[in-house]
């Protein structure tokens, strides 16, 4: 079980990751609006976004674990 301080730390980290994920959405959208765009850079940004999504899901599970009733 995690204590309140650890939970608060996880929630702050979670919010920071969500913010970075949203920022990457905007960067990717802007990059795709400019032609021609760098496919390698786009691929790297999308990969980073997926890594963030996985990390967000992992932290979310730690903050609010599934409880089987």
PDB file of N, CA, C and O in Angstrom:
ATOM      1  N   UNK A   1       0.851  -1.183   0.000  1.00  0.00           N
ATOM      2  CA  UNK A   1       0.000   0.000   0.000  1.00  0.00           C
ATOM      3  C   UNK A   1       0.892   1.239   0.000  1.00  0.00           C
ATOM      4  O   UNK A   1       1.935   1.259   0.654  1.00  0.00           O
ATOM      5  N   UNK A   2       0.484   2.259  -0.725  1.00  0.00           N
ATOM      6  CA  UNK A   2       1.271   3.487  -0.756  1.00  0.00           C
ATOM      7  C   UNK A   2       0.631   4.532   0.140  1.00  0.00           C
ATOM      8  O   UNK A   2      -0.589   4.587   0.293  1.00  0.00           O
ATOM      9  N   UNK A   3       1.487   5.361   0.730  1.00  0.00           N
ATOM     10  CA  UNK A   3       0.968   6.370   1.654  1.00  0.00           C
ATOM     11  C   UNK A   3       0.566   7.646   0.900  1.00  0.00           C
ATOM     12  O   UNK A   3       0.721   7.743  -0.317  1.00  0.00           O
ATOM     13  N   UNK A   4       0.046   8.617   1.659  1.00  0.00           N
ATOM     14  CA  UNK A   4      -0.463   9.848   1.056  1.00  0.00           C
ATOM     15  C   UNK A   4       0.615  10.644   0.327  1.00  0.00           C
ATOM     16  O   UNK A   4       0.362  11.226  -0.728  1.00  0.00           O
ATOM     17  N   UNK A   5       1.816  10.663   0.895  1.00  0.00           N
ATOM     18  CA  UNK A   5       2.908  11.408   0.269  1.00  0.00           C
ATOM     19  C   UNK A   5       3.303  10.791  -1.069  1.00  0.00           C
ATOM     20  O   UNK A   5       3.531  11.503  -2.048  1.00  0.00           O
ATOM     21  N   UNK A   6       3.382   9.467  -1.103  1.00  0.00           N
ATOM     22  CA  UNK A   6       3.705   8.771  -2.344  1.00  0.00           C
ATOM     23  C   UNK A   6       2.599   8.976  -3.380  1.00  0.00           C
ATOM     24  O   UNK A   6       2.875   9.161  -4.565  1.00  0.00           O
ATOM     25  N   UNK A   7       1.361   8.941  -2.929  1.00  0.00           N
ATOM     26  CA  UNK A   7       0.230   9.165  -3.826  1.00  0.00           C
ATOM     27  C   UNK A   7       0.291  10.566  -4.413  1.00  0.00           C
ATOM     28  O   UNK A   7       0.066  10.741  -5.611  1.00  0.00           O
ATOM     29  N   UNK A   8       0.587  11.556  -3.602  1.00  0.00           N
ATOM     30  CA  UNK A   8       0.689  12.937  -4.085  1.00  0.00           C
ATOM     31  C   UNK A   8       1.819  13.065  -5.102  1.00  0.00           C
ATOM     32  O   UNK A   8       1.675  13.751  -6.114  1.00  0.00           O
ATOM     33  N   UNK A   9       2.933  12.408  -4.833  1.00  0.00           N
ATOM     34  CA  UNK A   9       4.064  12.434  -5.768  1.00  0.00           C
ATOM     35  C   UNK A   9       3.679  11.783  -7.095  1.00  0.00           C
ATOM     36  O   UNK A   9       3.996  12.304  -8.164  1.00  0.00           O
ATOM     37  N   UNK A  10       2.996  10.646  -7.018  1.00  0.00           N
ATOM     38  CA  UNK A  10       2.550   9.961  -8.238  1.00  0.00           C
ATOM     39  C   UNK A  10       1.567  10.821  -9.024  1.00  0.00           C
ATOM     40  O   UNK A  10       1.629  10.875 -10.253  1.00  0.00           O
ATOM     41  N   UNK A  11       0.663  11.489  -8.320  1.00  0.00           N
ATOM     42  CA  UNK A  11      -0.319  12.351  -8.997  1.00  0.00           C
ATOM     43  C   UNK A  11       0.356  13.530  -9.694  1.00  0.00           C
ATOM     44  O   UNK A  11      -0.047  13.915 -10.792  1.00  0.00           O
ATOM     45  N   UNK A  12       1.386  14.107  -9.060  1.00  0.00           N
ATOM     46  CA  UNK A  12       2.125  15.207  -9.707  1.00  0.00           C
ATOM     47  C   UNK A  12       2.850  14.709 -10.951  1.00  0.00           C
ATOM     48  O   UNK A  12       2.839  15.365 -11.992  1.00  0.00           O
ATOM     49  N   UNK A  13       3.474  13.553 -10.835  1.00  0.00           N
ATOM     50  CA  UNK A  13       4.178  12.964 -11.987  1.00  0.00           C
ATOM     51  C   UNK A  13       3.184  12.636 -13.099  1.00  0.00           C
ATOM     52  O   UNK A  13       3.464  12.861 -14.276  1.00  0.00           O
ATOM     53  N   UNK A  14       2.044  12.113 -12.726  1.00  0.00           N
ATOM     54  CA  UNK A  14       1.000  11.777 -13.689  1.00  0.00           C
ATOM     55  C   UNK A  14       0.533  13.014 -14.442  1.00  0.00           C
ATOM     56  O   UNK A  14       0.372  12.973 -15.661  1.00  0.00           O
ATOM     57  N   UNK A  15       0.315  14.106 -13.733  1.00  0.00           N
ATOM     58  CA  UNK A  15      -0.126  15.346 -14.365  1.00  0.00           C
ATOM     59  C   UNK A  15       0.949  15.891 -15.308  1.00  0.00           C
ATOM     60  O   UNK A  15       0.633  16.395 -16.386  1.00  0.00           O
ATOM     61  N   UNK A  16       2.213  15.789 -14.905  1.00  0.00           N
ATOM     62  CA  UNK A  16       3.309  16.248 -15.761  1.00  0.00           C
ATOM     63  C   UNK A  16       3.372  15.426 -17.052  1.00  0.00           C
ATOM     64  O   UNK A  16       3.593  15.975 -18.131  1.00  0.00           O
ATOM     65  N   UNK A  17       3.180  14.122 -16.937  1.00  0.00           N
ATOM     66  CA  UNK A  17       3.189  13.255 -18.122  1.00  0.00           C
ATOM     67  C   UNK A  17       2.006  13.555 -19.036  1.00  0.00           C
ATOM     68  O   UNK A  17       2.151  13.576 -20.258  1.00  0.00           O
ATOM     69  N   UNK A  18       0.840  13.786 -18.445  1.00  0.00           N
ATOM     70  CA  UNK A  18      -0.334  14.135 -19.258  1.00  0.00           C
ATOM     71  C   UNK A  18      -0.121  15.441 -20.011  1.00  0.00           C
ATOM     72  O   UNK A  18      -0.512  15.566 -21.171  1.00  0.00           O
ATOM     73  N   UNK A  19       0.497  16.407 -19.350  1.00  0.00           N
ATOM     74  CA  UNK A  19       0.787  17.687 -19.988  1.00  0.00           C
ATOM     75  C   UNK A  19       1.762  17.491 -21.152  1.00  0.00           C
ATOM     76  O   UNK A  19       1.561  18.046 -22.232  1.00  0.00           O
ATOM     77  N   UNK A  20       2.805  16.711 -20.933  1.00  0.00           N
ATOM     78  CA  UNK A  20       3.761  16.444 -22.009  1.00  0.00           C
ATOM     79  C   UNK A  20       3.083  15.719 -23.170  1.00  0.00           C
ATOM     80  O   UNK A  20       3.371  16.001 -24.333  1.00  0.00           O
ATOM     81  N   UNK A  21       2.182  14.785 -22.857  1.00  0.00           N
ATOM     82  CA  UNK A  21       1.449  14.043 -23.883  1.00  0.00           C
ATOM     83  C   UNK A  21       0.598  14.996 -24.731  1.00  0.00           C
ATOM     84  O   UNK A  21       0.566  14.888 -25.957  1.00  0.00           O
ATOM     85  N   UNK A  22      -0.096  15.938 -24.057  1.00  0.00           N
ATOM     86  CA  UNK A  22      -0.907  16.930 -24.795  1.00  0.00           C
ATOM     87  C   UNK A  22      -0.026  17.833 -25.648  1.00  0.00           C
ATOM     88  O   UNK A  22      -0.371  18.161 -26.783  1.00  0.00           O
ATOM     89  N   UNK A  23       1.113  18.230 -25.092  1.00  0.00           N
ATOM     90  CA  UNK A  23       2.041  19.072 -25.847  1.00  0.00           C
ATOM     91  C   UNK A  23       2.542  18.357 -27.100  1.00  0.00           C
ATOM     92  O   UNK A  23       2.665  18.964 -28.164  1.00  0.00           O
ATOM     93  N   UNK A  24       2.827  17.076 -26.963  1.00  0.00           N
ATOM     94  CA  UNK A  24       3.266  16.308 -28.132  1.00  0.00           C
ATOM     95  C   UNK A  24       2.172  16.240 -29.191  1.00  0.00           C
ATOM     96  O   UNK A  24       2.469  16.282 -30.385  1.00  0.00           O
ATOM     97  N   UNK A  25       0.917  16.138 -28.772  1.00  0.00           N
ATOM     98  CA  UNK A  25      -0.202  16.175 -29.724  1.00  0.00           C
ATOM     99  C   UNK A  25      -0.132  17.444 -30.573  1.00  0.00           C
ATOM    100  O   UNK A  25      -0.259  17.398 -31.797  1.00  0.00           O
ATOM    101  N   UNK A  26       0.069  18.562 -29.907  1.00  0.00           N
ATOM    102  CA  UNK A  26       0.127  19.843 -30.607  1.00  0.00           C
ATOM    103  C   UNK A  26       1.337  19.923 -31.533  1.00  0.00           C
ATOM    104  O   UNK A  26       1.225  20.393 -32.665  1.00  0.00           O
ATOM    105  N   UNK A  27       2.478  19.470 -31.060  1.00  0.00           N
ATOM    106  CA  UNK A  27       3.692  19.502 -31.876  1.00  0.00           C
ATOM    107  C   UNK A  27       3.526  18.619 -33.112  1.00  0.00           C
ATOM    108  O   UNK A  27       3.898  19.018 -34.216  1.00  0.00           O
ATOM    109  N   UNK A  28       2.976  17.435 -32.930  1.00  0.00           N
ATOM    110  CA  UNK A  28       2.761  16.516 -34.057  1.00  0.00           C
ATOM    111  C   UNK A  28       1.788  17.129 -35.063  1.00  0.00           C
ATOM    112  O   UNK A  28       2.018  17.055 -36.270  1.00  0.00           O
ATOM    113  N   UNK A  29       0.715  17.727 -34.580  1.00  0.00           N
ATOM    114  CA  UNK A  29      -0.269  18.354 -35.473  1.00  0.00           C
ATOM    115  C   UNK A  29       0.374  19.489 -36.274  1.00  0.00           C
ATOM    116  O   UNK A  29       0.158  19.602 -37.481  1.00  0.00           O
ATOM    117  N   UNK A  30       1.169  20.332 -35.596  1.00  0.00           N
ATOM    118  CA  UNK A  30       1.833  21.431 -36.300  1.00  0.00           C
ATOM    119  C   UNK A  30       2.841  20.911 -37.313  1.00  0.00           C
ATOM    120  O   UNK A  30       2.955  21.455 -38.412  1.00  0.00           O
ATOM    121  N   UNK A  31       3.564  19.875 -36.958  1.00  0.00           N
ATOM    122  CA  UNK A  31       4.548  19.296 -37.867  1.00  0.00           C
ATOM    123  C   UNK A  31       3.867  18.747 -39.120  1.00  0.00           C
ATOM    124  O   UNK A  31       4.372  18.912 -40.231  1.00  0.00           O
ATOM    125  N   UNK A  32       2.735  18.103 -38.936  1.00  0.00           N
ATOM    126  CA  UNK A  32       2.025  17.521 -40.081  1.00  0.00           C
ATOM    127  C   UNK A  32       1.371  18.577 -40.956  1.00  0.00           C
ATOM    128  O   UNK A  32       1.069  18.310 -42.120  1.00  0.00           O
ATOM    129  N   UNK A  33       1.145  19.775 -40.418  1.00  0.00           N
ATOM    130  CA  UNK A  33       0.563  20.858 -41.216  1.00  0.00           C
ATOM    131  C   UNK A  33       1.575  21.492 -42.150  1.00  0.00           C
ATOM    132  O   UNK A  33       1.200  22.140 -43.128  1.00  0.00           O
ATOM    133  N   UNK A  34       2.859  21.310 -41.855  1.00  0.00           N
ATOM    134  CA  UNK A  34       3.898  21.882 -42.707  1.00  0.00           C
ATOM    135  C   UNK A  34       4.366  20.822 -43.691  1.00  0.00           C
ATOM    136  O   UNK A  34       4.721  19.706 -43.312  1.00  0.00           O
ATOM    137  N   UNK A  35       4.358  21.195 -44.950  1.00  0.00           N
ATOM    138  CA  UNK A  35       4.796  20.248 -45.980  1.00  0.00           C
ATOM    139  C   UNK A  35       6.073  20.761 -46.606  1.00  0.00           C
ATOM    140  O   UNK A  35       6.156  21.966 -46.845  1.00  0.00           O
ATOM    141  N   UNK A  36       7.036  19.981 -46.879  1.00  0.00           N
ATOM    142  CA  UNK A  36       7.174  18.583 -46.443  1.00  0.00           C
ATOM    143  C   UNK A  36       7.652  18.525 -45.004  1.00  0.00           C
ATOM    144  O   UNK A  36       8.366  19.416 -44.544  1.00  0.00           O
ATOM    145  N   UNK A  37       7.260  17.485 -44.300  1.00  0.00           N
ATOM    146  CA  UNK A  37       7.684  17.352 -42.910  1.00  0.00           C
ATOM    147  C   UNK A  37       8.657  16.182 -42.774  1.00  0.00           C
ATOM    148  O   UNK A  37       8.697  15.281 -43.612  1.00  0.00           O
ATOM    149  N   UNK A  38       9.415  16.220 -41.725  1.00  0.00           N
ATOM    150  CA  UNK A  38      10.456  15.237 -41.452  1.00  0.00           C
ATOM    151  C   UNK A  38       9.816  13.967 -40.879  1.00  0.00           C
ATOM    152  O   UNK A  38       9.349  13.951 -39.740  1.00  0.00           O
ATOM    153  N   UNK A  39       9.805  12.920 -41.679  1.00  0.00           N
ATOM    154  CA  UNK A  39       9.174  11.664 -41.249  1.00  0.00           C
ATOM    155  C   UNK A  39       9.889  11.043 -40.056  1.00  0.00           C
ATOM    156  O   UNK A  39       9.245  10.453 -39.189  1.00  0.00           O
ATOM    157  N   UNK A  40      11.196  11.166 -40.001  1.00  0.00           N
ATOM    158  CA  UNK A  40      11.945  10.605 -38.882  1.00  0.00           C
ATOM    159  C   UNK A  40      11.582  11.321 -37.583  1.00  0.00           C
ATOM    160  O   UNK A  40      11.370  10.682 -36.553  1.00  0.00           O
ATOM    161  N   UNK A  41      11.514  12.637 -37.639  1.00  0.00           N
ATOM    162  CA  UNK A  41      11.134  13.401 -36.456  1.00  0.00           C
ATOM    163  C   UNK A  41       9.708  13.053 -36.028  1.00  0.00           C
ATOM    164  O   UNK A  41       9.432  12.894 -34.839  1.00  0.00           O
ATOM    165  N   UNK A  42       8.817  12.937 -36.994  1.00  0.00           N
ATOM    166  CA  UNK A  42       7.430  12.580 -36.691  1.00  0.00           C
ATOM    167  C   UNK A  42       7.362  11.204 -36.030  1.00  0.00           C
ATOM    168  O   UNK A  42       6.635  11.016 -35.054  1.00  0.00           O
ATOM    169  N   UNK A  43       8.106  10.259 -36.551  1.00  0.00           N
ATOM    170  CA  UNK A  43       8.124   8.902 -35.992  1.00  0.00           C
ATOM    171  C   UNK A  43       8.643   8.920 -34.548  1.00  0.00           C
ATOM    172  O   UNK A  43       8.101   8.234 -33.681  1.00  0.00           O
ATOM    173  N   UNK A  44       9.693   9.706 -34.297  1.00  0.00           N
ATOM    174  CA  UNK A  44      10.238   9.799 -32.939  1.00  0.00           C
ATOM    175  C   UNK A  44       9.249  10.425 -31.970  1.00  0.00           C
ATOM    176  O   UNK A  44       9.119   9.976 -30.831  1.00  0.00           O
ATOM    177  N   UNK A  45       8.551  11.466 -32.422  1.00  0.00           N
ATOM    178  CA  UNK A  45       7.560  12.124 -31.568  1.00  0.00           C
ATOM    179  C   UNK A  45       6.411  11.179 -31.239  1.00  0.00           C
ATOM    180  O   UNK A  45       5.947  11.126 -30.100  1.00  0.00           O
ATOM    181  N   UNK A  46       5.959  10.438 -32.236  1.00  0.00           N
ATOM    182  CA  UNK A  46       4.860   9.492 -32.001  1.00  0.00           C
ATOM    183  C   UNK A  46       5.302   8.360 -31.068  1.00  0.00           C
ATOM    184  O   UNK A  46       4.522   7.896 -30.236  1.00  0.00           O
ATOM    185  N   UNK A  47       6.540   7.924 -31.209  1.00  0.00           N
ATOM    186  CA  UNK A  47       7.051   6.875 -30.323  1.00  0.00           C
ATOM    187  C   UNK A  47       7.111   7.390 -28.890  1.00  0.00           C
ATOM    188  O   UNK A  47       6.730   6.682 -27.958  1.00  0.00           O
ATOM    189  N   UNK A  48       7.589   8.623 -28.712  1.00  0.00           N
ATOM    190  CA  UNK A  48       7.640   9.228 -27.375  1.00  0.00           C
ATOM    191  C   UNK A  48       6.240   9.332 -26.787  1.00  0.00           C
ATOM    192  O   UNK A  48       6.035   9.090 -25.597  1.00  0.00           O
ATOM    193  N   UNK A  49       5.276   9.696 -27.636  1.00  0.00           N
ATOM    194  CA  UNK A  49       3.893   9.824 -27.187  1.00  0.00           C
ATOM    195  C   UNK A  49       3.345   8.480 -26.701  1.00  0.00           C
ATOM    196  O   UNK A  49       2.630   8.428 -25.700  1.00  0.00           O
ATOM    197  N   UNK A  50       3.675   7.402 -27.399  1.00  0.00           N
ATOM    198  CA  UNK A  50       3.236   6.068 -26.979  1.00  0.00           C
ATOM    199  C   UNK A  50       3.893   5.654 -25.663  1.00  0.00           C
ATOM    200  O   UNK A  50       3.253   5.043 -24.807  1.00  0.00           O
ATOM    201  N   UNK A  51       5.165   5.988 -25.511  1.00  0.00           N
ATOM    202  CA  UNK A  51       5.865   5.676 -24.258  1.00  0.00           C
ATOM    203  C   UNK A  51       5.191   6.418 -23.105  1.00  0.00           C
ATOM    204  O   UNK A  51       4.981   5.855 -22.031  1.00  0.00           O
ATOM    205  N   UNK A  52       4.857   7.685 -23.341  1.00  0.00           N
ATOM    206  CA  UNK A  52       4.170   8.471 -22.314  1.00  0.00           C
ATOM    207  C   UNK A  52       2.816   7.858 -21.972  1.00  0.00           C
ATOM    208  O   UNK A  52       2.437   7.786 -20.803  1.00  0.00           O
ATOM    209  N   UNK A  53       2.093   7.419 -22.990  1.00  0.00           N
ATOM    210  CA  UNK A  53       0.776   6.814 -22.764  1.00  0.00           C
ATOM    211  C   UNK A  53       0.891   5.576 -21.872  1.00  0.00           C
ATOM    212  O   UNK A  53       0.084   5.381 -20.963  1.00  0.00           O
ATOM    213  N   UNK A  54       1.894   4.747 -22.139  1.00  0.00           N
ATOM    214  CA  UNK A  54       2.116   3.551 -21.315  1.00  0.00           C
ATOM    215  C   UNK A  54       2.477   3.928 -19.883  1.00  0.00           C
ATOM    216  O   UNK A  54       1.983   3.320 -18.934  1.00  0.00           O
ATOM    217  N   UNK A  55       3.334   4.927 -19.731  1.00  0.00           N
ATOM    218  CA  UNK A  55       3.744   5.365 -18.391  1.00  0.00           C
ATOM    219  C   UNK A  55       2.559   5.960 -17.635  1.00  0.00           C
ATOM    220  O   UNK A  55       2.411   5.731 -16.435  1.00  0.00           O
ATOM    221  N   UNK A  56       1.719   6.719 -18.328  1.00  0.00           N
ATOM    222  CA  UNK A  56       0.514   7.301 -17.720  1.00  0.00           C
ATOM    223  C   UNK A  56      -0.403   6.176 -17.218  1.00  0.00           C
ATOM    224  O   UNK A  56      -0.919   6.242 -16.102  1.00  0.00           O
ATOM    225  N   UNK A  57      -0.597   5.164 -18.036  1.00  0.00           N
ATOM    226  CA  UNK A  57      -1.457   4.041 -17.641  1.00  0.00           C
ATOM    227  C   UNK A  57      -0.883   3.308 -16.430  1.00  0.00           C
ATOM    228  O   UNK A  57      -1.624   2.926 -15.524  1.00  0.00           O
ATOM    229  N   UNK A  58       0.445   3.111 -16.415  1.00  0.00           N
ATOM    230  CA  UNK A  58       1.088   2.423 -15.302  1.00  0.00           C
ATOM    231  C   UNK A  58       0.919   3.211 -14.004  1.00  0.00           C
ATOM    232  O   UNK A  58       0.579   2.645 -12.965  1.00  0.00           O
ATOM    233  N   UNK A  59       1.159   4.526 -14.073  1.00  0.00           N
ATOM    234  CA  UNK A  59       1.016   5.356 -12.879  1.00  0.00           C
ATOM    235  C   UNK A  59      -0.437   5.445 -12.427  1.00  0.00           C
ATOM    236  O   UNK A  59      -0.723   5.442 -11.230  1.00  0.00           O
ATOM    237  N   UNK A  60      -1.351   5.524 -13.390  1.00  0.00           N
ATOM    238  CA  UNK A  60      -2.774   5.585 -13.060  1.00  0.00           C
ATOM    239  C   UNK A  60      -3.200   4.337 -12.299  1.00  0.00           C
ATOM    240  O   UNK A  60      -4.007   4.410 -11.372  1.00  0.00           O
ATOM    241  N   UNK A  61      -2.656   3.197 -12.693  1.00  0.00           N
ATOM    242  CA  UNK A  61      -2.971   1.952 -11.991  1.00  0.00           C
ATOM    243  C   UNK A  61      -2.409   1.935 -10.584  1.00  0.00           C
ATOM    244  O   UNK A  61      -2.994   1.321  -9.691  1.00  0.00           O
ATOM    245  N   UNK A  62      -1.285   2.600 -10.373  1.00  0.00           N
ATOM    246  CA  UNK A  62      -0.708   2.666  -9.028  1.00  0.00           C
ATOM    247  C   UNK A  62      -1.526   3.588  -8.136  1.00  0.00           C
ATOM    248  O   UNK A  62      -1.704   3.317  -6.948  1.00  0.00           O
ATOM    249  N   UNK A  63      -2.023   4.677  -8.712  1.00  0.00           N
ATOM    250  CA  UNK A  63      -2.795   5.650  -7.934  1.00  0.00           C
ATOM    251  C   UNK A  63      -4.183   5.112  -7.626  1.00  0.00           C
ATOM    252  O   UNK A  63      -4.667   5.262  -6.504  1.00  0.00           O
ATOM    253  N   UNK A  64      -4.826   4.493  -8.596  1.00  0.00           N
ATOM    254  CA  UNK A  64      -6.162   3.938  -8.405  1.00  0.00           C
ATOM    255  C   UNK A  64      -6.171   2.473  -8.861  1.00  0.00           C
ATOM    256  O   UNK A  64      -6.612   2.176  -9.972  1.00  0.00           O
ATOM    257  N   UNK A  65      -5.695   1.573  -8.025  1.00  0.00           N
ATOM    258  CA  UNK A  65      -5.640   0.151  -8.420  1.00  0.00           C
ATOM    259  C   UNK A  65      -7.031  -0.445  -8.551  1.00  0.00           C
ATOM    260  O   UNK A  65      -7.987  -0.006  -7.911  1.00  0.00           O
ATOM    261  N   UNK A  66      -7.111  -1.461  -9.401  1.00  0.00           N
ATOM    262  CA  UNK A  66      -8.374  -2.186  -9.542  1.00  0.00           C
ATOM    263  C   UNK A  66      -8.644  -2.955  -8.261  1.00  0.00           C
ATOM    264  O   UNK A  66      -7.781  -3.670  -7.753  1.00  0.00           O
ATOM    265  N   UNK A  67      -9.847  -2.797  -7.752  1.00  0.00           N
ATOM    266  CA  UNK A  67     -10.235  -3.506  -6.536  1.00  0.00           C
ATOM    267  C   UNK A  67     -11.390  -4.428  -6.912  1.00  0.00           C
ATOM    268  O   UNK A  67     -12.459  -3.984  -7.331  1.00  0.00           O
ATOM    269  N   UNK A  68     -11.145  -5.701  -6.751  1.00  0.00           N
ATOM    270  CA  UNK A  68     -12.181  -6.691  -7.068  1.00  0.00           C
ATOM    271  C   UNK A  68     -13.054  -6.860  -5.845  1.00  0.00           C
ATOM    272  O   UNK A  68     -12.590  -7.264  -4.779  1.00  0.00           O
ATOM    273  N   UNK A  69     -14.330  -6.543  -6.018  1.00  0.00           N
ATOM    274  CA  UNK A  69     -15.251  -6.624  -4.874  1.00  0.00           C
ATOM    275  C   UNK A  69     -15.883  -7.988  -4.777  1.00  0.00           C
ATOM    276  O   UNK A  69     -16.684  -8.235  -3.876  1.00  0.00           O
TER     277      UNK A  69
END
